[in-house]
Amino acid sequence: MALSYMRTSRCLFYLQKIVMQQAILASAKAFPYGEFTSSRHIMTTPHNQFCHPSTHINNIPQIQLDDFEKHLKNKTCVIDVREPGELQETGIIPNSVNIPLGEVRDAFELSPEQFERKYKCSKPSPDQTVVFTCRSGKRSHVACELLHKQGYERVINYCDGWLGWEEKLKQDQQEQRTQ
């Protein structure tokens, strides 16, 4: 039994390592000419650096849960840049569209018709607000910078990411139990 558990945990470790390597490769594809400091910078930057309410990092607004929920209610375009496997494991933020980080640049170069066919939603115009999210706010920040360089001026990073959303879900469930 213990041997089986060790094999399972070792497999999970290697699977997580592969997913992280894919994220690093995706960010390298997104910034092929060193436009961002490095993928190592993305993965080693503390989460809280990206998550200060009402701040801007590299001219990208950072928002937390309260503001993010307002954008969801207003039907702002929300793009989750996690890999599809991550979404299957953890869950999806309602009304968000999945465009993995490695596809963001190419996705926004598609025609509106191609974009809609591929992602099942309308392509935002450069003057529309687009909110990016991921697991913890780091990859979504990279996506914001990519889109900003493509002429989208109203990109916002939901810096709490799935981790913040999941915490909200847990709090909501706990409140329901106490009622």
C-alpha positions as CSV (number, residue, x, y, z in Angstrom):
1,M,0.0,0.0,0.0
2,A,2.8,2.5,1.0
3,L,4.7,1.6,-2.2
4,S,1.6,2.3,-4.3
5,Y,1.1,5.7,-2.6
6,M,4.8,6.6,-3.2
7,R,4.5,5.8,-6.8
8,T,1.3,7.8,-7.1
9,S,2.8,10.8,-5.4
10,R,6.0,10.5,-7.5
11,C,3.8,10.5,-10.6
12,L,1.9,13.5,-9.4
13,F,5.2,15.3,-8.7
14,Y,6.5,14.6,-12.2
15,L,3.2,15.6,-13.8
16,Q,3.3,18.9,-11.9
17,K,6.9,19.4,-13.1
18,I,5.8,18.8,-16.7
19,V,2.9,21.2,-16.4
20,M,5.3,23.9,-15.0
21,Q,7.8,23.3,-17.8
22,Q,5.0,23.6,-20.3
23,A,4.1,27.0,-18.8
24,I,7.7,28.1,-19.0
25,L,7.9,27.0,-22.6
26,A,4.6,28.8,-23.3
27,S,5.9,32.0,-21.8
28,A,9.2,31.6,-23.9
29,K,7.0,31.2,-27.0
30,A,5.0,34.3,-26.0
31,F,8.2,36.3,-25.6
32,P,10.6,34.8,-28.2
33,Y,13.0,37.7,-28.3
34,G,13.5,38.3,-24.6
35,E,10.8,40.9,-24.4
36,F,10.1,39.9,-20.8
37,T,13.0,39.5,-18.3
38,S,12.7,35.7,-18.3
39,S,10.3,32.8,-17.6
40,R,12.4,32.1,-14.5
41,H,11.3,35.6,-13.3
42,I,7.7,34.8,-13.8
43,M,7.8,31.5,-11.8
44,T,10.0,32.8,-8.9
45,T,8.3,36.2,-8.3
46,P,6.3,36.1,-5.1
47,H,2.6,36.0,-5.7
48,N,2.0,39.1,-3.5
49,Q,4.1,41.3,-5.7
50,F,1.5,41.0,-8.4
51,C,-1.5,41.4,-6.1
52,H,-1.8,44.9,-4.7
53,P,-5.2,46.4,-5.1
54,S,-5.5,49.4,-7.4
55,T,-1.8,49.3,-8.4
56,H,-0.2,49.1,-11.8
57,I,2.8,46.9,-12.7
58,N,4.4,47.9,-16.0
59,N,1.3,50.0,-16.7
60,I,-1.0,46.9,-16.2
61,P,-3.8,47.5,-13.6
62,Q,-4.0,44.7,-10.9
63,I,-7.3,43.9,-9.4
64,Q,-8.5,41.6,-6.6
65,L,-11.7,39.6,-6.1
66,D,-14.1,42.5,-5.4
67,D,-13.3,44.3,-8.6
68,F,-13.0,41.1,-10.5
69,E,-16.6,40.1,-9.5
70,K,-17.8,43.5,-10.8
71,H,-16.2,42.8,-14.2
72,L,-17.9,39.4,-14.3
73,K,-21.3,41.0,-13.5
74,N,-20.7,43.6,-16.3
75,K,-19.9,40.8,-18.7
76,T,-16.4,42.0,-19.4
77,C,-14.3,39.6,-21.5
78,V,-12.4,37.4,-19.0
79,I,-9.7,35.1,-20.4
80,D,-8.1,32.3,-18.4
81,V,-4.6,31.5,-19.6
82,R,-4.2,28.3,-17.7
83,E,-3.7,25.0,-19.6
84,P,-6.8,22.9,-20.4
85,G,-5.6,20.2,-18.0
86,E,-5.3,22.7,-15.2
87,L,-8.9,23.7,-15.8
88,Q,-10.1,20.1,-15.7
89,E,-8.3,19.5,-12.4
90,T,-9.4,22.6,-10.6
91,G,-12.4,24.2,-12.2
92,I,-13.3,27.1,-14.4
93,I,-14.3,30.6,-13.4
94,P,-17.8,31.1,-14.8
95,N,-18.1,33.0,-18.1
96,S,-14.4,32.9,-18.7
97,V,-12.8,31.8,-21.9
98,N,-9.7,29.6,-22.0
99,I,-6.9,30.7,-24.2
100,P,-3.6,29.1,-22.9
101,L,-0.8,31.6,-22.5
102,G,1.2,30.1,-25.4
103,E,-1.8,30.8,-27.7
104,V,-2.6,34.4,-26.6
105,R,-0.4,36.2,-29.2
106,D,-1.6,34.2,-32.1
107,A,-5.3,34.2,-30.9
108,F,-5.4,38.0,-31.0
109,E,-3.9,38.0,-34.5
110,L,-6.9,35.9,-35.8
111,S,-9.7,37.6,-37.7
112,P,-12.9,38.1,-35.6
113,E,-14.6,35.2,-37.4
114,Q,-11.6,32.8,-36.8
115,F,-11.4,33.8,-33.2
116,E,-15.1,33.2,-32.6
117,R,-15.0,29.8,-34.3
118,K,-12.0,28.7,-32.3
119,Y,-12.9,30.2,-28.9
120,K,-16.7,30.3,-29.1
121,C,-16.9,34.0,-28.1
122,S,-16.5,37.3,-29.8
123,K,-13.0,38.7,-30.2
124,P,-12.6,41.8,-28.1
125,S,-11.7,45.0,-29.9
126,P,-8.6,46.9,-28.8
127,D,-10.8,49.5,-27.1
128,Q,-12.7,46.9,-25.0
129,T,-11.7,45.9,-21.5
130,V,-10.1,42.5,-21.2
131,V,-9.4,40.8,-17.8
132,F,-6.9,38.0,-17.7
133,T,-6.7,35.4,-15.0
134,C,-4.6,32.2,-14.3
135,R,-3.8,30.2,-11.2
136,S,-2.0,33.0,-9.2
137,G,-1.8,36.1,-11.4
138,K,1.7,35.6,-12.9
139,R,0.9,34.1,-16.3
140,S,-2.1,36.4,-16.6
141,H,0.2,39.3,-16.1
142,V,2.4,38.1,-18.9
143,A,-0.7,37.8,-21.1
144,C,-1.7,41.4,-20.2
145,E,1.7,42.6,-21.3
146,L,1.5,40.6,-24.6
147,L,-1.9,42.1,-25.4
148,H,-0.8,45.6,-24.4
149,K,2.0,45.3,-26.9
150,Q,-0.5,44.3,-29.6
151,G,-2.4,47.6,-29.1
152,Y,-4.9,46.6,-26.4
153,E,-4.9,49.5,-23.9
154,R,-7.6,48.3,-21.5
155,V,-6.1,45.0,-20.2
156,I,-6.4,44.1,-16.5
157,N,-4.8,41.4,-14.5
158,Y,-6.9,39.6,-11.9
159,C,-3.9,39.0,-9.6
160,D,-5.7,36.6,-7.2
161,G,-6.3,34.2,-10.0
162,W,-7.9,30.8,-9.4
163,L,-6.4,30.6,-5.9
164,G,-8.4,33.7,-4.9
165,W,-11.5,32.4,-6.6
166,E,-11.2,29.0,-5.0
167,E,-10.9,30.7,-1.6
168,K,-14.1,32.6,-2.3
169,L,-15.9,29.4,-3.1
170,K,-14.7,27.8,0.1
171,Q,-15.9,30.8,2.1
172,D,-19.3,30.8,0.3
173,Q,-19.7,27.0,1.1
174,Q,-18.7,27.6,4.8
175,E,-21.3,30.4,5.1
176,Q,-24.0,28.2,3.6
177,R,-23.2,25.5,6.1
178,T,-23.6,27.9,9.0
179,Q,-27.0,29.1,7.9
